[in-house]
Amino acid sequence: MKKILSKIGLGASLFALVLAGCSKILEETPRAIYTPEYFKTTNGVLGGITSLYAHLRTIYGNGYFLNNCETGTDEATWGASGSSGSTFQAHDFSFSGVVPTSTLNDAAVVWTQTFPFINTANGVIENGTAVGVSPALIAEARFFRAFDYFLLVQTFGGVPLDLGAGELKFNTSTSSISVRNSVPEVYTKVIFPDLDSAVANLPVAPRLTGGLTKTAARLYLAKAYLTYGWWLENPNNIPTYPGSSRTDPNGHNPQWYYQAAYDMAAAGIDNPGASVALQPTFYDLNVGSNDRNSEVLLYADHTQNSELFNGGSLTYSSGSNSDNYASWFLTWNYTALASANAPDWKNPINSVQREAVQSLGRPWVRMAPPIDVFTTTFADKINDSRYDGTFTTVYRGNWAKAGVTNPTLYNANALPVANGDSILSFLSTDPSTAIDYSNSVYKSGVGAGVLPGRADYVIAPSAINRIVYPGLWKLGPYRTDNATGLGQPNAGSTRPYNIAKFSELYFIAAEAAVKGAVPVAGKSARELINVLRARAGKWKWSNAGNRTKIEDHSADMVAATPATITIEYILAERSREYYGEGYRWYDLVRTQKWQQLGGTYRTCGPNVGDHTPQTFTRYIDSKYYLRPIPQVQLDKMEISAADKVSYQNPAYQ
């Protein structure tokens, strides 16, 4: 294998985040210098472990990483503010010749924000035993090293295991030599051994809130087995890089890994620990007041109580560093909605103000959901609570919180509305009565239409466009310090960003069963999927109605599940369960269904008032199943231009 001169970051140097041994929280202590010698102390090793938790914030909650994960799939396309020449249009693949490059590349955050912390994990693993750190704590570092390498290998293909001091060794100086290991080497030399160790040594119950558990390790080991099984099988002949045979060094075939994935996922389901369980409803899982609940196995944490512990400003964010701003990208500019202070429609007022609440938040309009998200993915809006528990579909007046004293404004059909009333509703289906969109730009401010007798403006699913669409309620902000005002809507979200959920074990086991794993009694693919579908049928609250809604449609949901479960059906269910959270591109790449499910999409135009659906084709070639190595890495290489080309993935050379 060719050696390439390279420079990869040495480790976490901004903060030494020191773990309080008997505390129930991670105490983050700023430290100006994080030296190799410090790693040879107990505090240094413990600080390294805590930094591994903190580094999750630099990836998860990052809006550009969300673009890498969603845009170009059946879940998202570029939004009206994702301008020409942007990474949003490049990642969408719907412009001939416009694709990600080493510089136009929102996967870059994966590379830049993992290698330094992989080296931190190397230091913890190398020094932990000598300074008396327990195997359980070292297992946390091994989990994170495997976690980061798993993300890297799915994104870029083979990546370096040697950061300058030897494979999986702690590097203490700037490295000049690097090798891109093959995909099988990354899995068999680090991902599988590290996760095996994590399963063996992590506790069943977390040692502190948000801490790693045996169940989290089982989830990632099962998912790694499943992903590697697909890679070995390679049903659609997708190329890999660096070039290597699809032969497992351990001598196992794809079917062995599918069975291992099933068995590991089933073990996680059967032995979750007292602190882990599915939430009773989809609403309970995602409502901000119930964050850090029993279903979430791993999250990038934030807080409204301290800017240091939050990782970003509590009042204003520019969308950088470790701020949690991903939800902005799928939020449209609802603040353009206009009502009037008199029936003659003079002096329009913005009736829905920007507010730091889960249904609103800060609009950036960089990404947009295609029409088929609402007509196909979430077709069942009666029984299945996940549509209502994912999107903001009704925008309600809140002008009083901005100091506007009018008790009544006038809205669609010049009808009166009060604070809390619906100003705009996205309809569940296209109505039998035609919506009148004429003059709607002047009236609503956002190109919405009217139906007879309704005071709220309306938009049908077929009229959703790149500038006006249902918002992503699931990821919206939640704060308890807004008082009676609008709060701090320009800050990043202070909620934890959920990364891993107990529910995914059911999907992994079901997918492995479809791929041929032999299931145990009671855990066929259909039975596993129906656990989550039955939960989705249980309603507690209606976001659209802003009211309590106690209904149980579990039987209807289970009855509607097809007798034969396919990979396509599992992917549809995964989209309903995890829409907009950053799973989709990786799901479609793993199963090699990206072209099939994301190759075309429908939406209307990028301008206010555009309501004519168009079908767009994406130029997805199999060579794009790997993202480009970022330019920041290539620039640091002290090598020839030809060697830099050979380091890059072939689609981007």
BALOVEX-55068 format. One record per residue: x, y negated, z of N, C-alpha, C in turn; residue in three letters. Coordinates in steps of 0.1 Angstrom, whole numbers, plus 5000, padded with zeros to 4 digits. Atoms other than C-alpha are relative to their C-alpha. Last residue first. Layout:
N
XYZXYZXYZALA ...
% end
This chain:
653
498650025003490348684913500249904988GLN 499750144998486848644926501449974997TYR 501050095007485248964915500349865001ALA 499950025015488449154922499049914994PRO 500949905006488649084960499849984985ASN 501450045001491648864967499250124995GLN 500549994987495049004978498549985000TYR 500249864997496049074942499450025014SER 501149955009495448704933499750155004VAL 501350054995497548594962498850054993LYS 500349924988500348824950498749955007ASP 500449875004500248664916499650095012ALA 501450025004500348314931499550144996ALA 500250055014503548414949498549994997SER 499849905011503748444986499749944987ILE 498750045005503848235018500550104989GLU 499049895004500248305026501249944993MET 498949984990498548025045501050114996LYS 499150124999496547895015501250025010ASP 499150005011495148245009501049895001LEU 499049894998493648255044501050004988GLN 499150034989492047915041501050115003VAL 498850085005490848005006500949975012GLN 500050155001488448265020501349944997PRO 499150044990488548635009500149845000ILE 498650045003485548654986500849985013PRO 499850145001482448854996501449964998ARG 499050054990481949214987500149854998LEU 500349944988478849354970501049985011TYR 500350104990479549104943499650065013TYR 498750054995481249364921499849905011LYS 499649914989477849544917501449955006SER 499249885005476549254897500650085012ASP 499449924990473749024909500750124994ILE 499049935008472748754884500950085010TYR 498650014994469548664901501050084992ARG 499249885001466348614881501449975006THR 498650035002463748344890500850145000PHE 499249884997460048374886501449974997THR 499149955010458148044888500750125004GLN 499049894997455147944908500850034988PRO 500149905011453447604900501150115002THR 500849894995452847404932499850104989HIS 499849895009455447124930499250125005ASP 501149985010453846834949500250114990GLY 501350024994457046724967498950014989VAL 500650134998459946844946498750005007ASN 499450074989462147154947499549875004PRO 498850085002459947374924500549935013GLY 500350125007457647664932501249915000CYS 500350124992458848004943499649894991THR 500950105005459148364930499949885010ARG 500850064989461948614934499149894994TYR 500950115005464048844912499249955012THR 499650045013467149064919499149894994GLY 499850155001466549074956500349954987GLY 500950084992464949414961500249854999LEU 501449955001466549624933499049915007GLN 500550045013469749414931498550044998GLN 500050155002470349434968499449964987TRP 501350045006469349794972499949864998LYS 499850025014472749944978498749974993GLN 500949905007471650075012500249994985THR 499849874995474549895030499350114992ARG 498749955005474449595007500250145005VAL 500249975014470649545013501450054994LEU 500949895002470949575051500050044985ASP 499349884995474049345052499150134998TYR 499049975010472249085031500850135004TRP 500549955013469149115054501150034990ARG 499849865003470349115090500050034985TYR 498649975004470848745097500350144997GLY 499150004989467848655119501450034995GLU 499350124998465548535091501050005011GLY 500050115010463148825092500849885005TYR 498850084998464149085118500149894990TYR 499550004986460949295124501149895002GLU 501150054991459149225091500449995014ARG 500250145003462349255072498949945008SER 498950074994463249585090499849854997ARG 500250014986459849715080501149925008GLU 501150094998460449635044499649985014ALA 499550145002463849795046498949905001LEU 499250044989462350105061500549864999ILE 501050034990459750125033500749955013TYR 500750135003462450095007499049965011GLU 499150114996464450365024499449874997ILE 498850015009461450595021500949895005THR 499250124998458950725047501249994990ILE 498649985003456450985035500749865001THR 499649874995453050975052501550034998ALA 500149895010452650605047500550135006PRO 498649965004452050385077499950124991THR 499550055013448550245075501450044997ALA 500849945011447150465103500549964986ALA 499549875001449850345127499450084988VAL 498650015005449049985121500550144997MET 500150045014445250045124501450004994ASP 500549885007445850235157499949974985ALA 498949905002448049955170499550124992SER 500249945014445449685163501050114998HIS 499249885002445149575200499750074987ASP 500549915010443849225206501050114998GLU 499849864995444348975234499350104991ILE 500749915009444648635217500450155004LYS 499849864996445548345240499250094990THR 500949954990445548025220500350145004ARG 499650074988447547795197499150045012ASN 501150054993445547925168500349935012GLY 500850085009448547965145498849945007ALA 499350125002450748075174499249914991ASN 500050045014448248335184500749874999SER 500250155002449048495218500049984985TRP 500150074987449048845232499649864999LYS 500050154999448649065202499849955014TRP 500550054988449449435199500249855001LYS 501450015000449749565164499449945012GLY 500450125008453449495162498549984999ALA 499750124992453949745191499649874992ARG 501050004989452250015171500249885008ALA 501250055007454549925141498850005010ARG 499950155002457549955164498849954993LEU 499850064986456750305177500049854998VAL 501350034994455450385142500049955015ASN 500550135005458850355127498749975006ILE 499150114995460150635150499549864995LEU 500250024986457250865143500849895006GLU 501350074998457550815106499749975014ARG 499950145004461250885106498749935002ALA 499950015014460751195127500149864996SER 499250115005461451155164500250024985LYS 500550134995458851365182500749884995GLY 501450014999460751685178499649875006ALA 500549924989464351635169498549985001VAL 500650074988465351505135499650105011PRO 501049924994467751675110499449945013VAL 499749954986469651405092498850085005ALA 499849864999468751395055500450055013GLY 498849965007469051035044500350145002LYS 500350015014465450975055501250054991VAL 500949895003466451095089499650004986ALA 499149885000469450855090499150124997ALA 499250015013467050565081500950134999GLU 501049985010464650665110500850004986ALA 500349864999467550695135499150034988ALA 498849925004468850355125499750154999ILE 499850025014465350195126501250084995PHE 501149925007464650335160500149994985TYR 499749864999468050215173498950094993LEU 499349965012467249875159500450155001GLU 500949955010464549825186500850064988SER 500349864998467149795213499250064989PHE 501249974993468149465199499850155001LYS 500449865000471449315188498850035009ALA 499249935010472448965179499650144999ILE 500049854999470048735196500750064989ASN 500349955014471048365197500150155001TYR 499049895005470748245233499650044986PRO 500549864998468547925235501250104997ARG 499449954988470147585238499650145004THR 500849924991469347505202500850045012SER 500149865003471647245186499150075011GLY 498949924994470846885195499850154994ALA 498850015009468746665172501250085006ASN 500149915012465446765188501250004991PRO 498850035008466346625222500050094988GLN 498849934996463046585241501249974992GLY 499649925011459946465223501350085003LEU 499650065012458446325254500350104989GLY 501250035008456446435284500349954986THR 501050084992459346605302498749984991ALA 500650105009461646745275499149905007ASN 499650134995463846925301499449894990ASP 500950044989462447275298500249865005THR 499450074989463947355264499049975011ARG 500850004988463147595236500849935011TYR 499450034987464447555201499050015011PRO 500250144996463047745171500549975014GLY 498750054996464448085161500049865005LEU 499349904993461148275159501349945006LYS 500350024986459247975147500950095009TRP 499649874994460947985113499849985015LEU 498750004992459047715095500350135007GLY 500149984986456347765069501350015006PRO 500249864998457147605035499850035015TYR 501149994989457547265020499750145001VAL 499950114991460747175000499050005011ILE 498750014993461647484980500149885010ARG 498950045008458047564972501349985008ASN 498850024992454947734986501249974991ILE 499650145003451947694962501249975009ALA 499550015014451148074959500649864997SER 498749935002450948104997500649984986PRO 500249855002448247834998501450074998ALA 499149955011448947485012499850155000ILE 499749865002446447305034500950024988VAL 499549975014445846955048500350155000TYR 498649975002443846955080500350024986ASP 499350124997440446775084501550024999ALA 498949984991438647045066500849875003ARG 500449994986435146985052501150025010GLY 501250074995436047065016499750025015PRO 501249915002439547195011498849935006LEU 501150014991442546955008499050114995VAL 501350025006446046974993498950005011GLY 501049904996449646935005498649964994ALA 500549935011452246734985498950115004GLY 499249885003454246635015499550084989VAL 498550035000453246275022500850124997GLY 499349924990449746385030501449975002SER 500849984988447746115012500850075011LYS 500350124993450145974986499350025013TYR 498850064996451546304976499849875007VAL 499649954987448146464977501349945004SER 499750114991446746244950500550055013ASN 499950135007445446564934500149895010SER 498750064997446246884954500149864993TYR 499950125008442547004955501449935004ASP 499550114992442547364967500249884991ILE 498850065004440347594947500449885009ALA 500250145004437747774967501349944996THR 500849995012438448154967499649864995SER 501450004998441348084991499250014987PRO 500650105009444948194985498550005001ASP 500249955014445948395015499549884992THR 499649865001447248325050499950064986SER 501049905000446947955046500650144999LEU 499749915010449747715056499050115000PHE 500049864998448047455078500450074987SER 499849925012448747085080500050155004LEU 499850105010447546825106500250074986ILE 499249965012446147075130500049884990SER 500749955011444946905162500950044989ASP 500249864999447146865192499250074990GLY 498849934996446846485193499750155003ASN 499450054988443546395177501350075002ALA 499249894993442246425142500549935012VAL 499250034988439546225123500750125006PRO 500649954987438446305088500949975012LEU 500250124991439646095058499350045013ALA 501450045002439146415036499749885009ASN 500649955012442546525051498549964999ALA 499149905007443846305079499350044987ASN 500849945010442646015100500850074990TYR 499550045013444145925133499150074990LEU 500549935012442645925168500749954987THR 500549874996443945845203499550084988PRO 501349975006446145565188499550145004ASN 501150004991448845495213498750044994THR 501150055008451945585193498750025008VAL 500550134996454645625219498949944992GLY 499150105006456545915202499649865004ALA 498749984994454846175225501149904995LYS 500050064987451546035214501350015007ALA 499650145001452346125178500049935014TRP 499450034988452146495185500549855001ASN 499650144997449846615158500649995014GLY 500950074992449946985150500549865004ARG 499350124994451647175123499049915006TYR 500950114998450147525116500949895007VAL 500950015012452147805099499049885002THR 500950114997455147825122499249974988THR 500150135007456548155113499249905008PHE 498850045007457848475130500049864995THR 498950014991455248575156501449964994GLY 500350114990452348495134501149985009ASP 500050125008453848715107499849885009TYR 498750055003454848975132500049884991ARG 499850124994451349025147501449934996SER 498650014997450349285122500349875006ASP 499649894990446649365122501449975006ASN 501149974991445349055105500450095011ILE 500050114990448348905087498950025010LYS 501049984990449049215066500149905011ASP 501450005006450849095035498950025010ALA 501050024989453948995055498650004994PHE 499349954987456549145031499049995011THR 499649865001454249105000500550055014THR 501049935007452348774999500250155000THR 501350024994454248575025498950094993PHE 499949984985457748685018498650005006VAL 500349864997456748704981500250045015ASP 501449984999456548324979499750155005ILE 500849985013460248284985498650035003PRO 500549865003461548165019499250004987PRO 501449995001463647845018499550144998ALA 500549875004467147745027498550005000MET 498949955008468947405032499650144993ARG 500649965013465747225043501150054991VAL 498850025010467647045072499650054986TRP 500149955014464746995097501249974992PRO 499450095009465346975135500050054985ARG 498550005001462947145158500549914989GLY 499650115008459247235153501550004999LEU 500750015012457347535166500549904990SER 499849895008459847615193499450004986GLN 500949894996459847275208500250114989VAL 499349894996462446995206499150115006ALA 500149974986460346745187500850135003GLU 498949904997460546575153500050025015ARG 498750054998457146385150501050115003GLN 499249894994454046515134501449955001VAL 500749944989451646225128500650125007SER 499549864999453946015108499450075012ASN 499249984988451645705104500550154999ILE 499849864996450045565073501050025011PRO 499049984989449245195073500150145005ASN 499050104999446045185052500950045011LYS 498749945003444045505045501149894999TRP 499650055013440645345044501450034996ASP 500549915011439645585072500349944986PRO 501350045003441945395097499550084988ALA 500750054988445045475116498749954997ASN 500250145000446345705088499349955012ALA 501550024997447946045086499949855001SER 500650134997451346125071498550015002ALA 501449995000453546435071499449875004LEU 500550085011457146335063498550015000ALA 500250144995458146465098499549914989THR 501450024996457546825085499749855005TYR 500150134994460946815068498549975003ASN 500350115009461447185063499749875007TRP 501150094995463047425087499949884990THR 501349955005464947725073498849915005LEU 499949985015468347565077498750054994PHE 500250125008467547405111499950044985TRP 501450015003467247755127499749874992SER 500449925011470947815124498549984996ALA 500850095009471847525146499550084988TYR 501049905005473347695177499149924991ASN 501450044998476447475182499150114994ASP 500849904994479747665183498649965003SER 499549934989481747455159499150105005ASN 498649955001479647255135500450075013SER 500049875006476147135127501450064998GLY 499750025014476446765134500050134992SER 499149915006474846805168500149974985SER 499950025015473146555191501150104995TYR 500850115005471846555227500149994985THR 501449984996473046875245499049894994LEU 500750114994476346875227498650045003SER 500350115009478047205221499249905007GLY 499149995012479447525236499749894990GLY 500849995012476547555261500850024987ASN 500549865000478847635290499150024988PHE 498849915000480847305284499550154998LEU 499450005013477747105275501150104999GLU 498650045001476047215307500550004986SER 499550064988472447265318501449955000ASN 500450145001470647335285500649925012GLN 500850054989472347665281499749864999THR 500050154999473747885254499349965012HIS 500850084990474548255250500249854999ASP 499050114998475548455219499349905009ALA 500350135005473448765224501149905002TYR 498850095001473749135229499549874994LEU 498849934995471349415240501349914999LEU 498950065007468049225236501350065007VAL 499849945013465049445245501349954993GLU 499449865000465149375282500350064987SER 500949904995464748995279500650144998ASN 499149904993467448735276499150115006ARG 498749965005464748485264500850095010ASP 499649864996461248505278501350044994ASN 500149994985460348125278500450145005SER 498950064993461648105242500050025015GLY 500450134995459048345227501249955009VAL 499450115007460748615206499649865006ASN 498649995004460348945223500649874996LEU 499149994988457148855241501450014997ASP 500050134994455548765208500949995012TYR 499150085008456449095193500249865005PHE 500550065012454549255222501249944992THR 501349955003455349495251499449954987PRO 501050094995459049435250498650044996GLN 500750085010461149745242499049905008LEU 501249955005463249855271499449914989ALA 500250015014466649815287498750074997VAL 500250145004467349745324499649984985SER 501150064994466750095337499749864995ALA 499750074987469150255313498849925005GLY 499750155001468550325276500549945013PRO 499250044988468950705277500349865000ASN 500349924988466450855253500649965013ASP 501450014997466650575227499650085013ILE 500250134995470450565229498549975004GLY 499550004986470650935226499849865006ALA 500949934992468450915195500450015015ALA 501250094998470650655180499050075009ALA 499650104991473750875186498949905002MET 499849944987472151185171500349895010ASP 501349974994470750995141500250045014TYR 500750124998474150835133498650025007ALA 499450074989475951155137499349875004ALA 500449934988473551325114500549945012GLN 501450034998474051055088499550075012TYR 500250134994477751085093498649965002TYR 499549994986477851455087499849875007TRP 501149944992475651405056500450025015GLN 501050104996478251165042498950065009PRO 500850055011480951435043499049905004ASN 501449985000483551485070499349944988HIS 500549885006487251555066498550025000GLY 500349904990488551315092499450134994ASN 498749944994490351115065499750115010PRO 499850034986486951065048501250065005ASP 499749874993487051065010500349965015THR 501149994991485550784989500150135008ARG 501049905003488850734972499050005011SER 499749884993490650404977498950104996SER 500449885006490950074960500450125008GLY 499149945010491449784982499550134996PRO 498750055001488649714976500649985014TYR 499450044987485449894968501349944998THR 498650004998483249934937500549955014PRO 499650134997479550024939501550005002ILE 498650025005478850354922500449865002ASN 500150095012475050344928501449964995ASN 500949955010474850644952500049924987PRO 499950095011478050554972499050034988ASN 500949955011477950864993500149924988GLU 499449875006481050765013499150054989LEU 498850045007479750405018500750124993TRP 500450065012476250525028501349974991TRP 500649895008477850755054499549954987GLY 498949935007480050455065499550124992TYR 499450085011476950245071501150074993THR 501050015011475150515091500649934988LEU 500249875006478150595113499149994987TYR 498749985007478750225119500050144993ALA 500150085012475050185128501350014992LYS 501049945009475250475153499949924987ALA 499449885005478450335168499050074990LEU 499050035010476849995171500750124994TYR 500650065012473750115188501049974989LEU 500649895008475650355210499349944988ARG 498949935007477850065222499450114991ALA 499550095011474849855230501050074992ALA 501050005010473350145250500449914988THR 499849885008476550195270499050014988LYS 500449874994476249845282500350114990THR 500149885008477749505275499650125007LEU 498949925002477049205297499750124992GLY 499550025013474248955291501250094998GLY 501050035010473448925328500749974986THR 500550144999476249085347499049974989LEU 499450054987477649435353499649865003ARG 499050105002475249565327500649955013PRO 500550144997473549885335501049904999ALA 501449995004474550215318499349865002VAL 501149964990478150115323498750014993PRO 500950114996480750115295499050055009LEU 499650074988483350395296499149885004ASN 499649924988482250675273500249925012ALA 501149924996480250465248500450085013VAL 501050084994482950205247498850085005ALA 499550044986485650465241499049915007SER 500049874992483650615212500449965014ASP 501449984996483150255199499850135008LEU 500350104990486950195199498550025005ASP 499449984987487650525182499649905011PRO 500549884994484950475155500750035014PHE 501450024997485850115146499450125008ILE 500350104990489650135149498550005004VAL 498950034991491450405130499649905011LYS 499549884992488550585114501149965009THR 501049934992486550285102500650105009TYR 500650094990489350055092499050075009VAL 499150024989491250345076499449905011GLU 499949884991488250455056500949985011PRO 501349994993487750095042500150125010VAL 501149955007491450065032498750015009SER 500349864999493949855050498850044992ASN 501549975000494749505037499950155001ARG 500449905010498449465047498450015001VAL 501449954998499949165065499750104989SER 500349885008503449035069498650055004ILE 499750025014504448685080499750124991SER 499749895008502848675114500349964986SER 500650025013503048375137500550124991THR 499350115008504148505171499350004986SER 499750114992502648705200500749894992THR 498950075007500848985181500249875008ASN 500150144996498949235203501249924993PHE 499150054989499049565185499849855002LYS 500850014988496149725165500949965012LEU 501449985001498649825137499350005014GLU 500349865001502049675143498550025000GLY 499249934990503249335155499850154999ALA 498750055000502149115126500950085010GLY 499950145000498449125125501449955002LEU 498750044995498349495115500049844999ASP 499949954986494849625110501249955007LEU 498749964993494349415079499750055014PRO 499450124994491049425060501250045008VAL 498849974991489349675037500649875004GLY 499349875003485949565023501250025010GLY 498950025009485049195027500650134994PHE 500050135008481749165044501050004989THR 501250015008481049515057500049884991GLN 500049905010484649555067498750014991VAL 499150035011484649225085500050104989LEU 500550115008481549285105500949974989LEU 501249955007482749635116499449884991PHE 499549935012486149485124498850064992TYR 499450105010484549225147500550084988ASP 501150085005482349485165500549904989PHE 500749925010485249735168498949914994ALA 499149985012487349465185499450084989ARG 500050125008484349365206501050014989PHE 501250025007483749715218500149884991PHE 500149905011487349775226498749994992ARG 499150055010487449455247500050094988ALA 500750115006484349575266500949944989GLU 501049955010485949915271499349884993ALA 499349995013488849735288499150054989ILE 499750135005486349625314500850014987LEU 501350065005484949975319500249864994ALA 500349955014488550125320498749944995PRO 500649875001489249895351499750054985SER 501450035004491749615351499450144997VAL 501049954991494849695371498549984997GLY 500350104990497449475355498850055009VAL 498850034993499049765336499749905011ALA 499849894990495649905325501249965009THR 501049984989494649575309500350105010GLY 499550044987497849485290499150045012ASN 498649974998497449655256500549985014GLU 499949865000493649655256501450045003ILE 500749944988493449295267500250155000VAL 499250034988496149185242499350065012GLY 498849925000494449375213500849975013ASN 500449864995491149215223501250095000ALA 500350014985492748865220499650145005THR 498750004993494148975186499949985015ASN 499549865001490649075175501450005007ILE 500649934989489648735188500350155000PHE 499450054987492048545165499550085012PRO 498649964998490948775136500649945013PHE 499949874994487148725141501550045003THR 500449994986486348355137500050145005GLN 499250094992488348285105499650015015THR 498549985000487248585086500649925011TRP 499749864995483548585095501550025001VAL 500050004985483448205091500250145006VAL 498750034994484548245055500050005015ALA 499549884993481348425046501349975007ALA 500450014986479948075037500250135008ASP 500149874994482048065006499649995014ASN 501450024998482547794981499450135006LEU 500350134994486247784986498649985002THR 499250004988487248154979499849865007SER 498549995003484348164955500749995013THR 499050044990480548224958501550014995PRO 499949904990478648244926500949955011VAL 499950074987477448004899499950105011VAL 498650044998478148174866500249925013GLY 499049925008474448194856501449945003SER 499450085011472448024883501150074993PHE 501150025010470248254904500449904990SER 499749935012473148394925498949984989PHE 501349955005471548264957500250084987ASP 500449884994474948244975498750054994HIS 499149895004476147984950499650135006ALA 500349965013472947774954501050114995GLN 501449945000473347764991499650054986PHE 499949854997477147724989498650065000THR 499949974986476447384972500250165002SER 498649984997477147294936500250045015GLY 499249945011473647144932501550015004SER 499850075013472047064965500850084990SER 498949925004470747284993500449964986GLY 498850074996468447005003501350084999SER 499950135008465547144983501249925004ALA 501150104998466047494997500349874993GLY 499550144996468147774983498849915002TRP 499350065011466648124984500449865004THR 499850145001465548345013500749964987ALA 500550084989464148675024500249854998GLU 501550025001464348874992499549925011ASP 500749884997468148824993498549974997THR 499749905010470248554977499450135002GLY 500250055014470248345008500550094990THR 501450005004470048555040499849954985GLU 500749884997473348665055498650004993CYS 499349895006475748405039499150135002ASN 500150015014473148135047500750124993ASN 501349955003473048255083499749994985LEU 500049865000476748215084498750064997PHE 499449955012476247865073500250154999TYR 500950015011473747795100500650054987GLY 499450095010476047905128499150014987ASN 500550134998473848055155500649904990GLY 501549984999475848375155499449875006TYR 500549935011479448305143498450005000ILE 499450065012481148055166499550064987THR 500750125003478848155195500549934987ARG 501249975007480048515195499349874995LEU 499850025014483448375205498850044991HIS 500150145005482248325240500149984985ALA 501550035000481748695247499849864994TYR 500649925010485348765236498549984999LEU 499950085013486548465256499450084989SER 501150095001485248655287500049924987THR 501249935002487548945280498849904999ILE 500149955014490548725274498750074998GLY 500450115009489948555307499950034986GLY 501550034998489848885325499649884992LEU 500849905006493148975309498649985001VAL 499950015014494748645318499250104992GLY 500950115004493348655353500149984985ASN 501449964999494948995358499049894995THR 500650024987498248875345498650055000THR 499449904991500248995315499649995014LYS 500749875002497948805292500550115008PHE 501350004992499248485307499350134998TYR 499649964986502748575294498750005008GLU 499949854999501348575258500350045014PRO 498749955004500248205264500050165000THR 500349854998496748055266501250074994TYR 499049915006497547685271499650145003ILE 499350065010495047405279500950094992ALA 498649984998492647605299500849954988ARG 499150055010489047525303501450035004PRO 499050094994487247765328500949954989THR 499150055011484147945316500849895006GLU 499550144997482348135344501149964990GLU 498650025005480448435330500449855003LEU 499950075012477448505352501449994996ILE 500949955009476448745379500049934987LYS 501050095004479548685400499050074990SER 501249964993481648945418498849914996CYS 500249864998484648935395498750045006GLY 500149994986484348585381499650145004ALA 501249924994485448615346500150005015LEU 499749914989487848345333498750065006VAL 501450004994487348185299500150115011LEU 499849884993490848075287498750015009ALA 500449984986489747815263500550145005PHE 500750124995491147675231499650015014LEU 499150094994493747945224499349885006SER 500850114995491748255215500949905008ALA 501049964989494148465195499349885004GLY 499549914990497048475171499050045011LEU 500050064987495548345139500450105011GLY 501449994994496448515107500149955014ILE 500150064986499448415086498550015005LYS 501250074996500248625056500249945013SER 499750104989502948785036498849925003LEU 500250145004501549075017500449915011ILE 499950094989502649435018499949864995LYS 499150125001501449664991499949915012LYS 500850125000500050005000500949885000MET 
% end
